Amino acid sequence: MTRLLFITPKIDERHDDLAFASLWARAFSDAGYAVTVVCTAKGETGLTLPVLSLGGEHGAPRWLQVLRFWRILLTTPHDRAFVHMTPRWLFAGCWFWWLKRIPCYLWFTHYTNTLSLKVGSRVAKRMFAATKECLPHYDGNPKKVVTGHGIDTTFWDLPELSETEREPATQLLAVHRISRSKRLEIVLKALALLPPEYRLTHYGRPQDPRFDPTYQQEIESLIGTLGLRDRVELKGSIPMRNLRSVYPRYRVFINMVPQTIDKTVLEAMYSGLTPVMTRGQADAIGYPDAPADDTPEAVAAYIRGMSLMPRDQVRKIVDDGHSLKSLIDKMSVYIQPGT
């Protein structure tokens, strides 16, 4: 059995953004790997796998985390290393994996090319990305492998509520952190162009203390400027498990992330919601329809004229191309043989 070191920022099943990391670790185990999890910080978890924390939950400084990480590399036997979303740990471990000839892999869905990524990419066997727009600096490099995204369809296999238990289609739902990359301002400007019966409920919070609080202030100001205070409800953070009771109550999910696949769109689709998303994201997911462009006018016009897609059809799109099991299988083609 292949011994896999699964390295991720956080294991905490109450976290509102990163709780899904536990599902990934479990999926690798279900796929036949002997998994040891290494996380920067550890919170609540039901994992029965070994979970080794670097002490971030106790405020351990970066230098101490690195020393603990190296100790784990030296003392934990493993045949493969999978770095989940954190190029800095790829950078910190690449010297060891290069010396020991242990194949290492990265999952990264972003666009930046940090020094950690530049150095670590020289050792990594493959760098997996959800869409071709991710990791743009490595276009044409055979190490970059576009896999699509994946969600745990067992976790999100929720019962369908009755018609009377669901919100009307004019009640839009958005779930994502309050960050400029999510482009919530487009949603708000589109909402202002729609009749007053249209409303928005948003779950999520600022997470990057460097940039997100400023963006949140801009969003709150925009809500006031557009006269939407009675039509927008910012609910704040919510643990991932609690979303299982939120998604089924709605019919329409909106997300204006450009090009890359936002996992909450897949979660909402599997819960039976009809998505409103950018053309780039729709193409990446394989969804057949989207607004003509990303302008508020086009988004508003699309919402006015849209029809709800049957639950079984939106779920089939996720089942066919974006389940976590299928994603692990795609990556295992490279990880198992160490290529």
N, C-alpha and C positions, 0 to 999 in steps of 0.2 A: 504493500500500500504506500502510495506517495505521501511523504510527510511534508505538509504545506505550512509555511509561516504566513499567516494572514495579518497584514499590518494596516491599521485603520486609525483615523483620528480619535474616535470615541465609541465606546460600547456603553450605551445607556438607552434602555427601551422606553424611557419616559421623555427622552429628548425630542424636541419638536422638529428637528431637521435631520439628525443623524441616527435616529433609532433603527433605520433600515440596515445599518451595518451588521447588526446581529442576524438579520435574515440572510445576508450574503454569506456570513461565516457558516451558518447552518446549511445553506445550499451547497457550499463546497464539501461539507462533511457528508451530506446526502449523496453527492456525486462520487463518493468513494475515497476522498482524501482524508488523511489523518491530520486534522487541523489544530494548530496552536495559534491563538489570537494574541496579537500584540497591539495595545492601544495606548494613545497618548494619555487618555483619561478614561476612567471606568466609573460607571454609575450603576443603576439598577439593571440586572440582566437575569434571564432564565436559562442562559446557555449552560449546557453541561460540558462544553469543550473547555480546555484550559484557556484562561484569559489572563494575560500578564500585562499589568498596567505600568506605564512609565512614570506615574505619579502626578500627572497633570491635575487630577481631581483634588490633590492636596497642595497645589501651588508649587510643585517642584520646578526649580529654574531650568532653563533650557540646557545648560551644561550638564546638570545632573540627569536629565532625561536621556541625553546622548550617551552618558556613561552607562546607564541602566540598559539602554538599547544594545550597546556593544556587548555587555555582559550576557544578555539574552542570546545574541548571535553566537557567542562563544560557547554557551552552555546548553543550548536547545538544539538537538539534532534535527535537521530539516534537509529535504531534497530540493525544494523549490521555495521561492519567496514571492509573494504577491502583495504589492504595495497599492493600497486602496486610497486614491485621492490625495496622497501626501508625498509630493516629490522630495521633500526634505528628508524623509526617511529612506527614500531610494538613494539619495546623495550620501546619507550617513552610513548606509550599509553596503554600498556598491563595491568598496575596496575589499570587504570581506568576501562577498559573493564572487568577485573576480578571482581572488586568490584561491578560493576553495572550488572554483568552477561550478558554483551552484546557480542554475538559471533563475533569473529574477524578472518580474513582470510588473507593469504599472497600469492601473486604470485611472484615466484622467479625462475629464470632459470639458476642460477649459481651454482658453486661447493664449494664455501668457506663457512665455518661455523664460522662466527664471534660471538663475545660475544653478540651482539645485537640479533642475530638469536638464539643463544643458550637459552637466557632468554625468548625472545618473543615466541619461539616455545612451551614453557611450557604452555602458555595461548591460543595460536592460536588453533582454532577448526580444521582447515585444512591448509595445505601448498601445493598450486598447482604448478605443474612444467610441462614444455613442454615435457620432455623426462625422462626416468628412470635414465639417467645419471646425471640429475640435482639433487641437494640436496642429494648427496651420503651418507652423514652422517645419513640420516633418512630412509635409505632402511629398509624395514620391519616394519616401524612405520606406523600405520594406518592413521596418520595425513597427510602423504605424498600421494598426489593424482596426478597421471600422466594424463594429459588431452590432450596432443598435443598442438600445437600453433594455432593462429587464426589471420586472417587479415580481414579487412572490404572489402568484395568483391564488395560492391556497389561503394566504393571509387575507387577501382582498376579495375572497369569494363570499360576498355578503348577500343575505336574502333581499329580495325585491320588496319594497314597501307598497302598501296599497295606495291608490290614487289620492285618497283623502289625507294620507300621512305625508305627502310630498308638497313642497313649495311649488307655486306656479312657475312657468318657464320664464316669467319676467323677473324672477328672483335669481340673479346671477351669483355664482360662487367662485371665489379665487382662493387658492391655498399656496403660499410661497413666502419666503422671507421678504422683508421690506428692504429691497436692495435695488440700486439703479439698473442692474442687469435684467431685472424682471419687468421693467418698463410699465409699472402700474399707472403711470400718468396717462398712457394711451387709453387704458380701460376707463379711467375717470373722464377723460375728454369725450370718449365715445358715449359714455353714460349720460353726459350732459346734453347730448344730441338726441337722446331717446325720450319717449313720453315719460311722464312722471311716475307711471306705475312700475317702471323698471328700477330695480334696486340692486345693490351689490353688498354681499357679505364677504369679508376677507379674513382669513386666518393666517397669522404669521407675525414675525417681529423683526426688528433690526438685529443683525448678528455680528457684523464686522464693526467694531467700535471706532475704527478709523474713518469710515465713510457713511455707514448706514444711518446713524442718528441724524446727520445733515439731510439725507434724502427723506427720512421720515418727516422732518419739519417741512420740507418742500411739499410732500404729499398732503399733509394736514392743511397747509396753507392753500394748496390747490383745491382741496375739497370745499373750503370756505369761499374762495374766489368764484368757483363754478356754481355755488349755491346748492351743494349736494349734501349738506350736513344731515338732512332728514332722509337721505336716500343711500347713504354709505355707512356701513357698520364695520369698524376695524376691531375685530375680536381679540387680537393679540395671539400669543403662542398657544399651542395645543399639542399634547403628546400624540405621537403617531397613532397609537392604539385607539385614541378617542375619535380619530377621524373615521373610524369604521362605523360610528353612529351618526356622523355628519354627512358624508358623501351621499348615502342612499336617500336623504331627505330632499335633495335638489335634482334638477333636471338638466341644467346648463352650467357648464364649467368654462371659465375664461382664463386664458394665459397668453401673454404677449411676449414671451421669451423668443428671441429670434433664432432660428436655425437648429440649435441643439434641442435635444429631447428633455423636457422637464418631467421627472418621474411622477409628480403629482397629477399630470395630465393622464398618464397611464393608469394611475390608481383610480382617478375619477371615472375614466372610461370603463374600467373593469367593474366599477360600482354601478354602471348603467347610465352615466351622464353623457350628454352630447357636448363635445368640446367646441369652443371657439378659440382658434389659435392662428398663429401666423402661417403663411404659406410654406415657409422654410421648415417649420416644425411639423406641419401636416405631411409634407413630402417625406420627411425623415421617419415619421411614424407609419406612413402608408394610409393616412386618412384621406378620403376622396374630396374634401371640400374645405375651403378657407376663404376669408375675406380677400378681395382683389389686391389689396396692399395693406401696409401697416398704419395707414393714416386713421385718425379717429373717425373721419367721415365714412371710410370704407368699412371699418369695423361696425359702426352703428348701422349702416345700410345692410350689412350681412346679418346682424342680429334681428333686424326688423323682418327680414324675409326668410330666415332659416326655418327648417323643419327638424323636429327631433328625430334622431336615428334610433331605431329599435334597439333595446338593450342587448339582445343576442348578437346583433351585428357589430356594435362597438366592442363588445367583449371578444368577439372572434378575431378582430384586428390585433388585440393584445395577445391573445392565445397563440396566434399564428406567428407573430414576429417579435414579441417583447416580453415573454415570460422570463423570470430569473433562471429557471432550469435551462431554457434554450440558450440563454446568454452564457451560463457556465459551460454548457456543452461546446459552444463556439470557441470559447477561450481555451478549453481543455484540449482542443485539437493541437494547440501549441504547447500548453503547460505540461501535459502528461509526457510527451516525448522529449521535452526540454529544448524545443526549437524556437 
